[in-house]
């Protein structure tokens, strides 16, 4: 049996990924993906690589010290990066005994390295929930099977796209080198403000620059241009056989032009032209099936998959102390964050 821990600058992480087929992996498992988020998360990327009876396991995460509490020593928690994560393997037909052996070794390593808690954002397309954690559905995502002939299923959305395509003042530009990244950031920030999204989604410019630097070969900007002005923009990512509409921005002043509809349709067309097999267009702002964003995206496909998160308390004694001390320090936040697993990290 092999059980190793690698940093994002170590070849072992990348070498292990080469042994996983594209169908069983995605961009979210690359060391470069974690390095784009390193500064924002203020945490250290690590990856467990294990091999048991010919089965290869890869499990990347951030490990971060827990500070500001009265504890006997320094403790840590781990969580997967923004987007999706979890455990991927070279095969899907894993015997339970092999999974249990892997989890036992992971649990031992976590406890020995003073990890208190583990939070997992499972990848819906690779959603095997292989850790022995408690899993919870938080929403659904919408997907497009780009291997098949495609027509927008919703009549109104189909008409909107057809109308926009006939408008000579509108065009679609695929920005291969992210040369209009600053304009994308401007539009993304307009969305954040308009939708009153939490501070967590206020990603700094440095993050987007890191995407261009480290993931540029796997990224495109899909820009909708009206009268020579970009009014909608999507940061499109791809890896192996998968595409993802990662983040998007729009100028609400031009909403009536229906550039957003064209942007989604263009992502589907780009995926098909690139030979990708499945496209993630994401979900809504909540788990509610009446969520307006989820309903809009569902106009483009009826393929829905559950988005799961995993929670595991590794050291219950220390976890309970953290939650208690946090509640005593921040009573004004206890109701707002009572369902957050790592709520002791919410301090403002």
PAMAR-128264 format. One record per residue (C-alpha): residue in three letters; x, y, z. Coordinates in steps of 0.02 Angstrom, whole numbers, padded with zeros to 5 digits, always signed. Example, Ala and Ser with C-alpha at 12.3 -4.5 7.8 and 13.67 -1.06 7.14 Angstrom:
# PAMAR-128264
ALA+00615-00225+00390
SER+00684-00053+00357
//
This chain:
# PAMAR-128264
UNK+00000+00000+00000
UNK+00055+00177-00039
UNK-00003+00329+00061
UNK+00081+00496+00025
UNK+00046+00681+00057
UNK+00102+00804-00076
UNK+00105+00993-00091
UNK+00051+01083-00249
UNK+00234+01109-00297
UNK+00275+00923-00289
UNK+00273+00811-00442
UNK+00187+00669-00350
UNK+00017+00758-00358
UNK+00028+00789-00545
UNK+00100+00617-00580
UNK-00045+00533-00490
UNK-00171+00633-00592
UNK-00091+00568-00753
UNK-00147+00395-00699
UNK-00329+00449-00687
UNK-00432+00454-00847
UNK-00513+00622-00895
UNK-00685+00544-00867
UNK-00640+00516-00683
UNK-00561+00688-00653
UNK-00587+00873-00684
UNK-00498+01041-00674
UNK-00542+01058-00489
UNK-00416+00923-00443
UNK-00263+01004-00522
UNK-00129+01079-00409
UNK-00143+01237-00515
UNK-00328+01250-00468
UNK-00280+01251-00286
UNK-00141+01376-00315
UNK-00265+01499-00393
UNK-00361+01497-00227
UNK-00211+01488-00108
UNK-00199+01675-00068
UNK-00387+01699-00058
UNK-00408+01551+00061
UNK-00248+01591+00157
UNK-00219+01405+00170
UNK-00096+01274+00109
UNK-00144+01152-00030
UNK-00112+00968+00005
UNK-00157+00808-00086
UNK-00172+00632-00019
UNK-00118+00502-00146
UNK-00148+00322-00100
UNK-00135+00158-00193
UNK-00220+00004-00123
UNK-00226-00160-00219
UNK-00209-00069-00385
UNK-00340+00063-00344
UNK-00275+00242-00347
UNK-00353+00375-00235
UNK-00325+00563-00253
UNK-00393+00683-00124
UNK-00340+00867-00132
UNK-00386+00994+00002
UNK-00333+01151+00093
UNK-00265+01136+00269
UNK-00277+01291+00378
UNK-00231+01328+00559
UNK-00371+01377+00677
UNK-00324+01537+00767
UNK-00400+01654+00896
UNK-00461+01523+01020
UNK-00400+01459+01188
UNK-00336+01285+01145
UNK-00194+01178+01210
UNK-00100+01181+01043
UNK-00121+01228+00861
UNK-00261+01135+00774
UNK-00315+01135+00591
UNK-00464+01102+00481
UNK-00468+01047+00300
UNK-00587+01086+00158
UNK-00592+01066-00029
UNK-00568+01221-00135
UNK-00707+01329-00208
UNK-00798+01232-00342
UNK-00799+01045-00323
UNK-00688+00912-00248
UNK-00689+00751-00152
UNK-00598+00588-00184
UNK-00567+00530-00362
UNK-00502+00360-00414
UNK-00439+00270-00568
UNK-00586+00149-00562
UNK-00766+00162-00505
UNK-00791-00020-00455
UNK-00707-00005-00286
UNK-00734-00144-00159
UNK-00799-00083+00008
UNK-00648-00156+00096
UNK-00531-00048-00009
UNK-00633+00110+00025
UNK-00634+00072+00211
UNK-00446+00046+00212
UNK-00420+00211+00123
UNK-00535+00304+00244
UNK-00452+00225+00395
UNK-00282+00287+00337
UNK-00349+00461+00299
UNK-00434+00471+00469
UNK-00274+00418+00558
UNK-00173+00549+00464
UNK-00299+00686+00503
UNK-00303+00646+00688
UNK-00114+00629+00702
UNK-00094+00798+00617
UNK-00214+00888+00735
UNK-00355+00910+00610
UNK-00520+00947+00697
UNK-00645+00947+00554
UNK-00661+00909+00369
UNK-00776+00996+00244
UNK-00800+00925+00067
UNK-00882+01003-00085
UNK-00920+00848-00188
UNK-00906+00851-00376
UNK-01082+00810-00441
UNK-01017+00719-00596
UNK-00893+00618-00493
UNK-01006+00614-00342
UNK-00961+00452-00257
UNK-00956+00522-00079
UNK-00812+00407-00038
UNK-00759+00485+00126
UNK-00845+00416+00282
UNK-00925+00585+00313
UNK-01104+00644+00337
UNK-01169+00701+00168
UNK-01304+00830+00135
UNK-01387+00889-00026
UNK-01375+01078-00041
UNK-01445+01110-00216
UNK-01453+01042-00394
UNK-01345+01085-00544
UNK-01397+01089-00726
UNK-01296+00998-00859
UNK-01293+00986-01049
UNK-01250+00823-01137
UNK-01147+00899-01278
UNK-01120+00731-01364
UNK-01299+00733-01427
UNK-01384+00844-01554
UNK-01446+00992-01455
UNK-01595+01109-01464
UNK-01647+01224-01323
UNK-01795+01132-01243
UNK-01885+01286-01180
UNK-01982+01372-01319
UNK-01966+01549-01248
UNK-01778+01533-01221
UNK-01760+01460-01396
UNK-01854+01609-01468
UNK-01749+01732-01367
UNK-01586+01659-01433
UNK-01652+01655-01611
UNK-01702+01838-01598
UNK-01533+01891-01527
UNK-01439+01796-01662
UNK-01532+01895-01795
UNK-01481+02062-01718
UNK-01337+02133-01824
UNK-01278+02240-01678
UNK-01240+02087-01570
UNK-01097+01965-01589
UNK-01012+01827-01490
UNK-00826+01837-01460
UNK-00723+01693-01390
UNK-00573+01768-01301
UNK-00440+01632-01305
UNK-00308+01725-01205
UNK-00423+01815-01080
UNK-00369+01983-01150
UNK-00534+02060-01089
UNK-00515+01994-00913
UNK-00530+02168-00835
UNK-00698+02193-00920
UNK-00756+02023-00860
UNK-00707+02070-00681
UNK-00805+02232-00696
UNK-00961+02140-00754
UNK-00940+02004-00622
UNK-00930+02136-00485
UNK-01087+02219-00552
UNK-01176+02052-00529
UNK-01111+02030-00352
UNK-01175+02201-00301
UNK-01343+02185-00390
UNK-01378+02014-00315
UNK-01316+02067-00143
UNK-01206+01914-00130
UNK-01103+01879+00025
UNK-00925+01941+00045
UNK-00862+01766+00009
UNK-00900+01792-00176
UNK-00806+01958-00187
UNK-00653+01880-00265
UNK-00504+01997-00281
UNK-00426+02041-00449
UNK-00273+01939-00397
UNK-00377+01781-00403
UNK-00430+01809-00583
UNK-00251+01853-00631
UNK-00196+01687-00557
UNK-00326+01597-00662
UNK-00253+01677-00818
UNK-00075+01637-00762
UNK-00099+01457-00705
UNK-00254+01395-00796
UNK-00252+01503-00952
UNK-00230+01354-01067
UNK-00393+01283-00996
UNK-00492+01446-00998
UNK-00589+01555-01118
UNK-00698+01709-01101
UNK-00865+01700-01191
UNK-00910+01882-01223
UNK-01075+01949-01289
UNK-01040+02113-01378
UNK-01175+02242-01415
UNK-01128+02397-01515
UNK-00944+02357-01480
UNK-00974+02348-01291
UNK-00961+02186-01190
UNK-01126+02167-01098
UNK-01111+01985-01040
UNK-00958+01881-01005
UNK-00927+01705-00943
UNK-00765+01629-00880
UNK-00771+01459-00965
UNK-00658+01319-00905
UNK-00624+01149-00982
UNK-00527+00993-00941
UNK-00531+00821-01018
UNK-00709+00790-01078
UNK-00791+00922-00968
UNK-00832+01107-00983
UNK-00888+01224-00844
UNK-00969+01395-00845
UNK-00866+01447-00694
UNK-00915+01627-00659
UNK-01015+01756-00757
UNK-01051+01940-00762
UNK-01175+02053-00848
UNK-01227+02234-00867
UNK-01407+02237-00805
UNK-01440+02396-00905
UNK-01444+02286-01060
UNK-01550+02145-00988
UNK-01689+02169-01115
UNK-01571+02123-01257
UNK-01564+01943-01188
UNK-01375+01932-01200
UNK-01377+01811-01053
UNK-01477+01684-01154
UNK-01352+01699-01296
UNK-01205+01678-01177
UNK-01273+01511-01114
UNK-01312+01451-01289
UNK-01137+01503-01344
UNK-01058+01401-01203
UNK-01153+01249-01265
UNK-01097+01280-01445
UNK-00916+01307-01390
UNK-00920+01144-01291
UNK-00985+01048-01441
UNK-00857+01127-01558
UNK-00716+01081-01438
UNK-00774+00899-01431
UNK-00820+00906-01247
UNK-00950+00782-01185
UNK-01036+00871-01042
UNK-01056+01052-00988
UNK-01091+01115-00812
UNK-01197+01272-00813
UNK-01221+01272-00624
UNK-01370+01291-00511
UNK-01467+01423-00418
UNK-01433+01533-00268
UNK-01524+01411-00153
UNK-01590+01233-00140
UNK-01766+01292-00182
UNK-01826+01220-00348
UNK-01918+01385-00375
UNK-01753+01479-00366
UNK-01760+01600-00513
UNK-01581+01568-00570
UNK-01606+01379-00565
UNK-01767+01396-00664
UNK-01678+01504-00794
UNK-01538+01378-00816
UNK-01662+01234-00824
UNK-01733+01312-00983
UNK-01575+01249-01069
UNK-01580+01070-01003
UNK-01680+00949-00897
UNK-01523+00855-00840
UNK-01506+00892-00655
UNK-01385+00819-00528
UNK-01379+00838-00340
UNK-01240+00944-00264
UNK-01180+00866-00102
UNK-01070+00926+00039
UNK-00982+00813+00163
UNK-00949+00852+00346
UNK-00838+00754+00464
UNK-00788+00794+00642
UNK-00616+00718+00671
UNK-00589+00778+00850
UNK-00758+00803+00935
UNK-00686+00869+01098
UNK-00591+01011+01015
UNK-00731+01046+00889
UNK-00857+01069+01030
UNK-00737+01186+01120
UNK-00717+01290+00963
UNK-00904+01306+00934
UNK-00934+01352+01117
UNK-00796+01483+01122
UNK-00853+01554+00956
UNK-01033+01572+01019
UNK-00971+01659+01176
UNK-00863+01779+01075
UNK-00990+01814+00938
UNK-01166+01794+01006
UNK-01230+01913+00872
UNK-01177+01788+00738
UNK-01242+01626+00812
UNK-01413+01630+00730
UNK-01347+01684+00560
UNK-01217+01545+00552
UNK-01295+01410+00658
UNK-01301+01288+00510
UNK-01121+01321+00454
UNK-01011+01172+00491
UNK-00851+01275+00512
UNK-00946+01417+00594
UNK-00803+01457+00713
UNK-00719+01536+00560
UNK-00859+01664+00542
UNK-00804+01815+00641
UNK-00881+01964+00551
//
